[in-house]
Amino acid sequence: MKRTIRPLLLATVLCGPLAAAQAQVGSAPTAQQVGTMPLTLQQAIDYAVKNKPTLLATRLGEQTAKAKVGEIRAAGLPQVNVAANVADNFKLQKALVDFGALGGGSSATALTPADVAAAQGGQTVNLGTVTLPSEPVPPQAFAFGLRYAGNTSASVSQLLFDGAYLIGLKAAKVYEQLAQKQTQQAEIDVVEQVSKAYYSTLVARERLALLARNVQRLDTVLYQTSETFKAGFAEKLDVDRLRVQRNNLVVEQQKAQRLTDLSIALLKFQMGLPQEQSVALTDSLGAAVVDAGALRRRLGVASATTGGGVTGLGGVPDAPAPAGTTPDQTRQDQQTALSGGRTSQLSASFNYNNRIEFSTLETQQALAGLDLANRRAGAYPRLLATAAYGFSGSAKEAGDLFAFRGPGSRASNGFPNQNWFGFGNVGLSLQIPVFDGFRRKYQVQQARIQQLTIEKGFETLRQSIDLQDAQSRTTLINALDVLDNQKANLDLASDVARVSRIKFQEGVGSNLEVVSAETALREAQTNYYAAIYDVLVAKVDRDKATGELFNQARK
């Protein structure tokens, strides 16, 4: 980001607009203009956090995590299933049956001559049966069932105990927290991008306004020199020098205007704002510089003034030293800060949890611990309560199957002809893992290794945060010091240019001195505004390193 914005700024501040054109560009659009959106930095951040497409995509991942929690929770609720099926057994399965083993040999009625004579005499005769000798019969093939069969049932199961499920519920909640923190990380990145783009546009516009005054001043000198030349008291070469300089400013002004428009387009892109929407930046550059300068107290560095200038920016006062701080301690903190270390006060107050990356890694560590517990819980028994109820039927013809005749159904001859029968059951299902080929053992090993990896990651992250803290502090200190130096140079260049113009008007100075002084003044202005931008970018980097951008993202 800094690589993108900095060339735009430098290319812009090296240019100067025409006086006539600057009357249109120098003033920022107002809120009363049709279609213009007034924007403070906080408003730009709020809009980006709510509307940036990349953030919206990240929030979809957060919603996916919430849905995942519901999916895992659903496994512990009752599971109800309804099933129905119809089959055409066009070739019934047969099985061999030993009918001879069911009842022995065949039987017959014994009728003797005496029985016949008694019956003829009118007597009652009771005939008996005799068992004939059994003949061996081989097993016969027999088909059970009918061609058409149907079945319908409803079953329900309820998980009573599963250690992995209980741990999975905890892990799902932690996973949701991880998704939220990833969203927060994306918000912080957007805040950083929007802040830098906003400051870049502010600096570019302020620089254009200042260059407009330079053009007006150059036009005044050019007019006075032309009049002096007409009166015979100046050379044509003096007028030509000023005209060449003005012509160069015309070309550079056109380039600067395009690059300024490009910086606004970059801000809109970072916000997720349509390019056709016009905006008006309403924050003060001076207030932003004052905020950056106020960080000197926390950095242990004191400076007389910074941020003042021809645009009316006020000086940045020194903050008083904290109570209980001795001059020797203050000097030691200054040397520590300048060398990139952490001062004694910051060492006591710095909290790694202010960084969202650290908090995210803690969440990942919690997830790794739950994953380890889940692997171990795979050795616990699993208990379910089950129940089912349904009906099954069969028939010789398809149409007869769907007659659905119940227990009270009778055929025309009075025989029962029920073709559907009910069934039901309730029970408990206990599953005890005994041996899985050491699969769970290796899963536990992997989970432990993952935990150790995250623990090592904590140390690496702490070192990275310490380095970013030192780098951002050193960069901001250097930027503030450069700003002080460039402010002093700008004051000197302004004074030299003023004296050169007075000497030329009084006839004791040359036109070449004026041109050289104006060139030096523009270079000092360019360096000054580049230093302001560096300070503001360094402040954003510092806020990110200390975790303060997170608070801005949550506003």
Solvent accessible surface area in square Angstrom, and as a share of the most:
residue,aa,sasa,rsa
1,M,72,0.32
2,K,73,0.31
3,R,218,0.79
4,T,73,0.42
5,I,0,0.00
6,R,65,0.24
7,P,75,0.47
8,L,21,0.11
9,L,1,0.01
10,L,56,0.28
11,A,36,0.28
12,T,1,0.01
13,V,0,0.00
14,L,120,0.60
15,C,3,0.02
16,G,1,0.01
17,P,1,0.01
18,L,41,0.20
19,A,23,0.18
20,A,84,0.65
21,A,33,0.25
22,Q,8,0.04
23,A,83,0.64
24,Q,155,0.69
25,V,48,0.28
26,G,28,0.27
27,S,81,0.52
28,A,46,0.35
29,P,42,0.26
30,T,68,0.40
31,A,56,0.44
32,Q,157,0.70
33,Q,93,0.41
34,V,154,0.89
35,G,53,0.51
36,T,18,0.10
37,M,53,0.24
38,P,52,0.33
39,L,4,0.02
40,T,39,0.23
41,L,27,0.13
42,Q,57,0.25
43,Q,90,0.40
44,A,0,0.00
45,I,2,0.01
46,D,42,0.22
47,Y,58,0.22
48,A,0,0.00
49,V,18,0.10
50,K,142,0.60
51,N,57,0.29
52,K,14,0.06
53,P,83,0.52
54,T,86,0.50
55,L,1,0.00
56,L,84,0.42
57,A,62,0.48
58,T,43,0.25
59,R,60,0.22
60,L,109,0.54
61,G,40,0.38
62,E,32,0.14
63,Q,107,0.48
64,T,88,0.51
65,A,1,0.00
66,K,102,0.43
67,A,68,0.53
68,K,87,0.37
69,V,9,0.05
70,G,33,0.32
71,E,108,0.48
72,I,46,0.23
73,R,108,0.40
74,A,45,0.35
75,A,56,0.43
76,G,14,0.13
77,L,101,0.50
78,P,79,0.49
79,Q,78,0.35
80,V,100,0.57
81,N,94,0.48
82,V,119,0.68
83,A,57,0.44
84,A,79,0.61
85,N,86,0.44
86,V,92,0.53
87,A,43,0.33
88,D,67,0.35
89,N,50,0.26
90,F,163,0.68
91,K,171,0.73
92,L,54,0.27
93,Q,155,0.69
94,K,123,0.52
95,A,48,0.37
96,L,133,0.66
97,V,34,0.20
98,D,65,0.34
99,F,87,0.36
100,G,36,0.34
101,A,80,0.62
102,L,133,0.66
103,G,68,0.66
104,G,53,0.51
105,G,26,0.25
106,S,72,0.46
107,S,83,0.54
108,A,40,0.31
109,T,83,0.48
110,A,39,0.30
111,L,112,0.56
112,T,66,0.38
113,P,117,0.74
114,A,74,0.57
115,D,37,0.19
116,V,63,0.36
117,A,62,0.48
118,A,27,0.21
119,A,58,0.45
120,Q,149,0.66
121,G,62,0.60
122,G,69,0.66
123,Q,122,0.54
124,T,127,0.74
125,V,43,0.25
126,N,139,0.71
127,L,95,0.47
128,G,41,0.39
129,T,104,0.60
130,V,73,0.42
131,T,105,0.61
132,L,77,0.38
133,P,118,0.74
134,S,74,0.48
135,E,139,0.62
136,P,136,0.86
137,V,84,0.48
138,P,90,0.57
139,P,72,0.45
140,Q,78,0.34
141,A,64,0.50
142,F,93,0.39
143,A,33,0.25
144,F,127,0.53
145,G,53,0.51
146,L,66,0.33
147,R,102,0.37
148,Y,36,0.14
149,A,31,0.24
150,G,5,0.04
151,N,46,0.24
152,T,49,0.29
153,S,28,0.18
154,A,46,0.35
155,S,43,0.28
156,V,57,0.33
157,S,28,0.18
158,Q,53,0.24
159,L,23,0.11
160,L,91,0.46
161,F,92,0.38
162,D,23,0.12
163,G,6,0.05
164,A,31,0.24
165,Y,38,0.15
166,L,92,0.46
167,I,27,0.14
168,G,15,0.15
169,L,42,0.21
170,K,124,0.53
171,A,25,0.19
172,A,2,0.02
173,K,110,0.47
174,V,23,0.13
175,Y,93,0.35
176,E,36,0.16
177,Q,90,0.40
178,L,17,0.09
179,A,10,0.08
180,Q,65,0.29
181,K,44,0.19
182,Q,90,0.40
183,T,6,0.04
184,Q,33,0.14
185,Q,42,0.19
186,A,24,0.19
187,E,17,0.08
188,I,10,0.05
189,D,46,0.24
190,V,6,0.04
191,V,0,0.00
192,E,27,0.12
193,Q,54,0.24
194,V,0,0.00
195,S,3,0.02
196,K,10,0.04
197,A,0,0.00
198,Y,0,0.00
199,Y,16,0.06
200,S,2,0.01
201,T,0,0.00
202,L,11,0.05
203,V,0,0.00
204,A,2,0.02
205,R,44,0.16
206,E,52,0.23
207,R,1,0.01
208,L,5,0.03
209,A,27,0.21
210,L,5,0.03
211,L,1,0.00
212,A,7,0.05
213,R,100,0.37
214,N,4,0.02
215,V,1,0.01
216,Q,97,0.43
217,R,60,0.22
218,L,2,0.01
219,D,37,0.19
220,T,67,0.39
221,V,4,0.03
222,L,24,0.12
223,Y,142,0.54
224,Q,64,0.29
225,T,0,0.00
226,S,17,0.11
227,E,71,0.32
228,T,46,0.27
229,F,80,0.33
230,K,152,0.64
231,A,64,0.50
232,G,62,0.60
233,F,169,0.71
234,A,20,0.15
235,E,113,0.51
236,K,118,0.50
237,L,93,0.46
238,D,21,0.11
239,V,6,0.03
240,D,46,0.24
241,R,73,0.27
242,L,0,0.00
243,R,124,0.45
244,V,88,0.51
245,Q,15,0.07
246,R,66,0.24
247,N,89,0.46
248,N,86,0.44
249,L,12,0.06
250,V,31,0.18
251,V,84,0.48
252,E,50,0.23
253,Q,12,0.05
254,Q,85,0.38
255,K,90,0.38
256,A,0,0.00
257,Q,42,0.19
258,R,150,0.55
259,L,39,0.19
260,T,3,0.02
261,D,71,0.37
262,L,93,0.46
263,S,4,0.02
264,I,23,0.12
265,A,30,0.23
266,L,28,0.14
267,L,0,0.00
268,K,18,0.08
269,F,127,0.53
270,Q,9,0.04
271,M,0,0.00
272,G,24,0.23
273,L,10,0.05
274,P,66,0.41
275,Q,92,0.41
276,E,150,0.67
277,Q,47,0.21
278,S,47,0.31
279,V,5,0.03
280,A,1,0.01
281,L,13,0.07
282,T,78,0.45
283,D,50,0.26
284,S,66,0.42
285,L,3,0.02
286,G,9,0.08
287,A,54,0.42
288,A,12,0.09
289,V,1,0.00
290,V,53,0.30
291,D,80,0.41
292,A,0,0.00
293,G,2,0.02
294,A,54,0.41
295,L,8,0.04
296,R,14,0.05
297,R,127,0.47
298,R,106,0.39
299,L,2,0.01
300,G,16,0.15
301,V,19,0.11
302,A,70,0.54
303,S,22,0.14
304,A,84,0.65
305,T,84,0.49
306,T,2,0.01
307,G,0,0.00
308,G,10,0.10
309,G,23,0.22
310,V,68,0.39
311,T,37,0.21
312,G,65,0.63
313,L,24,0.12
314,G,47,0.45
315,G,45,0.43
316,V,6,0.03
317,P,105,0.66
318,D,74,0.38
319,A,43,0.33
320,P,107,0.67
321,A,66,0.51
322,P,54,0.34
323,A,109,0.85
324,G,83,0.80
325,T,32,0.19
326,T,75,0.43
327,P,95,0.60
328,D,92,0.48
329,Q,54,0.24
330,T,37,0.22
331,R,135,0.49
332,Q,111,0.49
333,D,6,0.03
334,Q,46,0.20
335,Q,123,0.55
336,T,39,0.23
337,A,0,0.00
338,L,80,0.40
339,S,92,0.59
340,G,15,0.14
341,G,27,0.26
342,R,62,0.23
343,T,3,0.02
344,S,58,0.38
345,Q,74,0.33
346,L,25,0.13
347,S,64,0.41
348,A,95,0.73
349,S,78,0.50
350,F,36,0.15
351,N,70,0.36
352,Y,52,0.20
353,N,79,0.41
354,N,70,0.36
355,R,9,0.03
356,I,12,0.06
357,E,48,0.22
358,F,12,0.05
359,S,19,0.12
360,T,20,0.12
361,L,27,0.13
362,E,67,0.30
363,T,7,0.04
364,Q,64,0.29
365,Q,63,0.28
366,A,46,0.36
367,L,37,0.18
368,A,7,0.06
369,G,23,0.22
370,L,32,0.16
371,D,53,0.28
372,L,15,0.08
373,A,35,0.27
374,N,47,0.24
375,R,82,0.30
376,R,111,0.41
377,A,3,0.02
378,G,35,0.33
379,A,45,0.35
380,Y,112,0.43
381,P,57,0.36
382,R,86,0.31
383,L,52,0.26
384,L,25,0.13
385,A,31,0.24
386,T,52,0.30
387,A,28,0.22
388,A,26,0.20
389,Y,127,0.48
390,G,3,0.02
391,F,89,0.37
392,S,42,0.27
393,G,8,0.08
394,S,38,0.25
395,A,2,0.02
396,K,144,0.61
397,E,113,0.51
398,A,44,0.34
399,G,60,0.58
400,D,49,0.25
401,L,1,0.01
402,F,109,0.46
403,A,50,0.39
404,F,123,0.51
405,R,56,0.20
406,G,30,0.29
407,P,113,0.71
408,G,72,0.69
409,S,28,0.18
410,R,154,0.56
411,A,38,0.29
412,S,128,0.82
413,N,106,0.54
414,G,42,0.40
415,F,137,0.57
416,P,84,0.53
417,N,46,0.24
418,Q,47,0.21
419,N,9,0.04
420,W,26,0.09
421,F,109,0.45
422,G,47,0.45
423,F,76,0.32
424,G,47,0.45
425,N,84,0.43
426,V,130,0.75
427,G,34,0.33
428,L,128,0.64
429,S,37,0.24
430,L,106,0.53
431,Q,87,0.39
432,I,102,0.52
433,P,55,0.35
434,V,134,0.77
435,F,143,0.60
436,D,49,0.25
437,G,44,0.42
438,F,113,0.47
439,R,144,0.53
440,R,54,0.20
441,K,104,0.44
442,Y,114,0.43
443,Q,40,0.18
444,V,18,0.11
445,Q,74,0.33
446,Q,118,0.53
447,A,4,0.03
448,R,115,0.42
449,I,109,0.55
450,Q,93,0.41
451,Q,46,0.21
452,L,106,0.53
453,T,78,0.45
454,I,14,0.07
455,E,86,0.39
456,K,148,0.63
457,G,24,0.23
458,F,14,0.06
459,E,86,0.39
460,T,90,0.52
461,L,32,0.16
462,R,85,0.31
463,Q,110,0.49
464,S,39,0.25
465,I,0,0.00
466,D,50,0.26
467,L,102,0.51
468,Q,66,0.30
469,D,2,0.01
470,A,21,0.16
471,Q,99,0.44
472,S,9,0.06
473,R,1,0.00
474,T,35,0.20
475,T,59,0.34
476,L,0,0.00
477,I,1,0.00
478,N,76,0.39
479,A,9,0.07
480,L,1,0.00
481,D,60,0.31
482,V,71,0.41
483,L,0,0.00
484,D,34,0.18
485,N,83,0.43
486,Q,29,0.13
487,K,37,0.16
488,A,51,0.39
489,N,58,0.30
490,L,0,0.00
491,D,66,0.34
492,L,118,0.59
493,A,13,0.10
494,S,32,0.21
495,D,65,0.34
496,V,82,0.47
497,A,1,0.01
498,R,116,0.42
499,V,60,0.34
500,S,11,0.07
501,R,41,0.15
502,I,80,0.40
503,K,72,0.31
504,F,31,0.13
505,Q,99,0.44
506,E,125,0.56
507,G,62,0.60
508,V,109,0.62
509,G,19,0.18
510,S,53,0.34
511,N,3,0.01
512,L,95,0.47
513,E,74,0.33
514,V,1,0.00
515,V,24,0.14
516,S,62,0.40
517,A,7,0.05
518,E,2,0.01
519,T,67,0.39
520,A,49,0.38
521,L,5,0.03
522,R,38,0.14
523,E,106,0.47
524,A,9,0.07
525,Q,3,0.01
526,T,9,0.05
527,N,58,0.30
528,Y,1,0.00
529,Y,0,0.00
530,A,8,0.06
531,A,4,0.03
532,I,0,0.00
533,Y,0,0.00
534,D,30,0.16
535,V,0,0.00
536,L,0,0.00
537,V,0,0.00
538,A,1,0.01
539,K,30,0.13
540,V,5,0.03
541,D,43,0.22
542,R,13,0.05
543,D,8,0.04
544,K,50,0.21
545,A,5,0.04
546,T,21,0.12
547,G,9,0.09
548,E,60,0.27
549,L,3,0.01
550,F,47,0.19
551,N,91,0.47
552,Q,39,0.17
553,A,7,0.06
554,R,142,0.52
555,K,156,0.66
